[in-house]
Amino acid sequence: MSSLPLSATAPTAPAEAGLSRPLVLMLAAGAGLGAAALYYAQPLLGILGADLRASPAQTGLVPTLTQLGYAAGILLLIPLGDRYDRRIIILAKAVLLMLALLACALAPGLGALMVASLAIGLTATLAQDIVPAAAALAPEAHRGRTVGTVMTGLLLGILLSRVASGLVGEQWGWRAVFVAAAASIALIGIALWRGLPRFVPTTQLGYGQLMGSLVQLWRRHEPLRRAALAQGLLSIGFSAFWSTLAVMLHERFQMGSAAAGAFGLAGAAGALAAPLAGRLADRRGPNRVTQLGAGLALASFALLLLQDLLPPAAQIGLLVVAAIGFDFGVQATLVAHQTLVYSLDPGARSRLNALLFTGMFIGMAAGAALGSQVLAHVGWWGVVLLAMASAGGTLVVRMRAGRR
C-alpha cells in the first residue's frame, strides 16, 4: 500500500507576503496573549478555592483540564493549518477563545469553571497556529531567529500572565481576570484580521487522511519522537512548579495571589532565552542547545533543595533565582526543538508542531496533576524532586541523541 502524501509543493504563503518587523511583533503579541489564557488561573487557585469552597486537590483540576484541552486541541486541530488558510483558523479560534474566557468569568461553580477551562485549552491553540505561520513566512536562513522572536512573545505572555492575573485578582477578584483576558483576545483578534496575509494550504488531504499522516510523520522522523519525549519530560517539572507555587506560598509564607503572580516577573527573564536559543540553533545546531537548556533546568531545580536551610527571606530569593534559571533552560530547549522539527518537512509544519506540542502539553497536564497530589501528600520537597527527575530525564534523552 502506498503511503499518503505528507505535503504538497505549493508555497506556504503568497509570494507577496513579506515578514516585516511590525508583522513579527504582531504575531508575537498574538501568540503571547493566546498562550497566556492557559495560565491565568494558576496564581488565583488560593482565592478561587476559597470563593468556591474547593480543596487544593479540587482546584488543581482547573489547570489540569486546561492543559489537557490544549494537548487535545493541538493534536486534533493544529494539523488543519496545513490543509486550510491559517489566517481563517487563527481568527475563528480567537473568537471562540474570547467566549470561553467569558464563560470562566461567569461560571457559577467549580464544575462550570472546569468545563470552561477545558474550552480555553482547546481554543488557546491559536498560539500554535501563529508560530508555524511565522516559520512559513520567514526566510530559511533566519527561521530560527524569527521563531525565537515569536516565541519570546509567547513565553512572555505565559509568564507575565501570572503577574497580571495575580495583581488583578488581588484587587478586583478572580472573575475580573477572565473578563480582562477576553477583552485582550478581542483586540488582538482584530489586529490579526487586519494584518495577517492569507496562507496557501500545503496539502489537499481530507481530515481523516490528515490525521493519519500524523502517524506517518511520527514513524518517519526519529528526531521528532525524541524532541516530543524530551520536551514532554521537561514540561512535567515546569508545570508542577508553577501549578503548586501559589498554594505553597499561601500555606508557607501567607502570601496572596499578587505575590504568587509576581514570580512571573522572575520567570519572564527566561523568555530572553528564546531569541538567543534561536540564533544559537541556527549557528551550532539545535541538539547542543537542548542539552544546555536541560542541564540548566536541572541545576536550577536542584538549587531548591537548599531552601529549608535558609531563613524565610532568603528562601524567597532562592525561589526567584531558580525560577529564572529553569525558565531560561526550558524555553531555550523548546525553541531549539521547534527549529529542529520545522526543518524535517516544510510542507507539514503544522502537523510537526502539533506532534511536538502534544507531547509537551501531555507533560504539562501530567505535571499539574502530579504536582498538586505530591504537594498534598508529600510536600514541597516532593515537587522539587519531581521537577529534578523530569529535567534529568530530558538531559538523558538529548545526550543519547547527541551520541547518535
N, C-alpha and C positions, 0 to 999 in steps of 0.2 A: 504494500500500500504506500503510495507516495505521500510525503509529508505535506501539511498545509503550508502555503506561503506565509512567511512571517513579516514581510514588508513589501512595499512597492517602491518604484523608482521615482514617484512624484516628490517634488520638494516639500518640506515640512511647513513652509510659509511662502507667501507670494514673493517673487523676486524683488519687488519694490519695497518690501517691508524691512527697513533697517532696524538697528538696535541702538537708538540714541540714548544718551545718558538719562534724560528725563524718563524715557520708557523703562529703562532698567530700574530706576528709583521707584517708579510706579509699581512695577512688578514686585520689587522687594517689599513695598508697603502692603500690597495685596496679599502676598504670601505671609507676611507678619501678622496682619490682622486676622487672616483666616486661621492660622495655626494658634493664635492667642486664644481663640474661643475654646480650645481644648483644656486650658489651664486656669481659667478664671475662678473655677470652683475651689482649687486647692488651698489657697490661703483662707478661704471662707468656711472650711469644714468645721472649725470650732464653733463659730457663731451660728452657722447653718444648723448644726446638730442641736444646739441649744434651742433655737427657734422652732425646729420641727420635732423636738423631743426624740432625737435619734441617738443611738450609741455610736462611738467611733467606728466600730466594725460596720454598722449600717451606712454611715455617711461615706465610708471608704468605697462603697459600691458606686457612688456617683462618678468619681474619676475613672474607676474601673470600666464602667459601661461606656463612658465617653471614649476611652482608648480602644475598647473592643469595637465600638461603632466605627471608629476611624480605621482600624485594621480591616474591617469588613468592607467599608467604602473604598479603600484603596484597592483591595483585591477585586471587587465586583464592578466598580465604577471608573477607576482611573484608566483601565485599558481602553475605554471608549475614546480617549484622546487621540489614539492612533486611527480611529475609524471615522470620527466626526470632527467638525471645526471646534478646536479647543476654546475659541472665544465664546461660542454659544454655551458650551458646557460650563465654563467659568461663571458666566452671567447667571445661568439658571441656578447653580449652586449658591451663589451669593444671595439670591432671593430666598431660597429655602433655608439657608443658614440664619438669615435675619429672622425668619419666622420661628425657627427652633429656639433661638435665644430669647425671643419674646415669650415663648411658651415656658421657658425656665423661669422667667421673671414672674409669670402669673401662676406658677404651679401651686396648687392648694396643699399639697402634702408630699412626702418623700417618694411615694410611688409615681406620681405625675412628674416629679423632678427627674427621676431616673429614666423615664421614657423620653423626656425632652433631652436629657443628657446623651442618650443613645443617638437621637436625631442630630444633635450637634456634631457628634463624632462622624456620622455618615456624610454630612454636608460640608464640614470643615475641610474635607479632602480637596476643596478648590485650591488650597495651598500647593498640593502635589500635582495639580494641573498646571499651575503657574511655573513651577521650576522646570519641567521639561519644555514648556513653551519658550522660556528664556534660553535653554540649551539649543533648541531648534533654530532660534534666530541668531545665535552667536556664531561668529567665525570660528573654525575649528581651533586655530592657534590660541584663541583666548577663551575657549569654552570653560576651562577650569576657573578662570578669574571671574567670568560672568556668573557662573553657577555660584561661586563663592560670595559674590556681592548680593545676589538674590537670597541666598541662604543666610547672609548676615541679617537681612530684614526679617526673614522668617524666624531666626533664632532670637533676635531682639524682641520680636513680638511674643514669642513663648515666654521669655524670661521677664520682660517688663510687664507682661500681663499680670504677673503675680504682684508686682508693685502697685499697679493701678487698681487691681482688684482689692488688695488689702486696704489701701487708703480710702477708696470709695466705700467699701463695705463697712469700715470703721465709722465713717461719718454719716452715711445715708442708708446703710443696711445692704444685705446681700442681694436683694432683688434689684436695687438700683444699678448694680454692676452689670447685670444682664441687659437692662434697658439701654445703658450706655454702649454696651458691646453691639447690640442690634443697630444702633444709630451709626456706629463706625463702619459696619459692614455695608449699610445702605450707601454711605458716602463713597467708599472705595469701589463699590459696585458700579456707581455712576461713572467714576473716573475710568475704570476698566472698559466699560461700554464705549466710552468716547475715544480711548487711546489705543486699545488693542487692535492689531491687524487681524484679518481672517487667516485661518490656517487650512492648508490643503491636506486632507486625510492621506495617510501613507499606506493604507490598506483598505480593501473593499470587503473584508471578511464580515460575515454575519456575527451576531453576538455569541452564538454557541461556538462557532469556529474561532472567534477571537479569544474566548475563554480557553478553548482547547489549545490554542497556540501558546498560552502561558505555560502549560505543561511541557511543550516542546522547548520553549526558551529555557525553562528551569533545567531540563535534562541536558540541553546542548551546552550550556555555559557553566562550567565548574566555578569560574571566578564569581559569578552571580550567586551561586549557592553559598560559597564561603563568605561573601560580603553580607548576605542576609543573615547567616548564622552569627557572624561576628557582631554585627550591629544590634541584632536582637539580644544577644547576651549582654552587651554593654548597656542596653536600654533598661534591663531589669534593675540594675543598681541605680541608674539615673532616676527612674520613676519611683523606686522605693524610697529614695531620699526625699524627693520633692513632695511625694504624696503623704509622707508622715511628718514632715518638718513642722507644719503648723500645729499639729496635735502635740508633738514633743515640746515645742516652745511654750505652748499653753500650759502643759502639765508641769514641766520642769522649771520654767522661768516666769510663768504667769504673764506671758506676752500675748497680745491680741493679734487680730488679723493684719493690722497695719505693719507690725514688726515682722510678721511672717512674710508678708508680701515684699518688704524692703530687702529681704535676702535675694530677691530677683535682681537687684542692682549689682550684687556681687556676681551672680551668675551671668549677668549681661556682659561682663568683661570677657567671658568665654566666647561670646559671639565674634570677638575680634579674630578668633581662630579661623573663621570661615574664609575670608579673602586670603589670609596668609596660607592656609592649607591648600586653597585652590591654586595659588601661584606655585607653591612647592610641588604640588602634584603634577603641574604642567612641566616642571623642570626635572624633578627627581623621580617621578613615578608615584602613583598613589599608594602602593603597598608599604613603602617606607613611612609615609605619613600616618597610615593606620597603626603601625607598630608604635610610633612615637606617641600618638594620641591615646592608645590603650594603656601604654606604660604610665603616662602622666595621670590618667584617671585612677589607675590602681594606686599609685603613690599618694594621690590626694585623698582617696578614701581611707588609706592606711593611717594618715595623719589623725583621723578622728578617733583612733584607738587611744590617743593621748588625752582625750577630752576630760575624762573623770579625774585626771591627775592635776588639773588646773583649777584656779578659782573661777567663779561664775563669769566675770567679765572677760577673762582670757579664753574661756570656753566659747563665748560668742565670737571672739576674734578668730579662733581656730576654725569655727564653722564657716566664717566668711572666706578665709584663705582656702579651705578645702573646696568650697563651692566654686570659687574662681578657677581653681586648678582642674577639678574634674569636668566642669562645664567646657573649659577650653579643650580638654582632651576628647570629650565626647563629640563636640561639634567638628573638630578637626578630622576625626575618624569618619564622621558622616559625610563631609564634603569630599574626602578622598574616595570613599566608597561610591558616591554618586558619579564622580569623574570617571571612575573605573567602569561602572556598568553602562554609562551612557555611550562609551566607546565600543561596546560589544556589537550593537546593531542599531545604526542611526534611525532606521525606519520603525523601530519598536521601542522607542524611548519611553513612551507612556507605560507600556507593559513591563519593561525592565524596572522602571521606577515603582510600579505597583508591587512587583515581587520583592524588591528591596525593602520598601516601607511596610509591606505586610509583615515581614519578619521583624522589623523594628518595632512596630506597634503591638504585635503579639507580645514582644518583650516588655513594652511599656505597660500593657494591661496586666501581664503577669507580675511585674514589679509593683504596681499599685495594689493588687490583691495580696501578694505575699508580704509586702511591706506593712500593710495595716494589720495583718494577722501576726506577723513576727513582733511588731511593736506591742500588740496587746498581750501576747503570751510570753515573749522573751525579753522585750525591752529594746531600748535604743542600740545597745551593743549588738543585738541580733541583726538590726537593719544595717549597721556598718559592716558586719561580717558578710551579709548577703551581697552588699554592694562590692566589696572586695572580691568575692568569689566570681561575680559576673564580669568585672573588669579583667581579672586573671584569666578567665576562660576566653575572652576576646583576644588577649595578648597571645595565648597559646595558638589560637586559630590563625592569627596573622603571621606569627613566627613560622609555623608549619608551611604556610603559603609562600613565605619568602624562601624557605629552603627548597621548595619545589621549583 
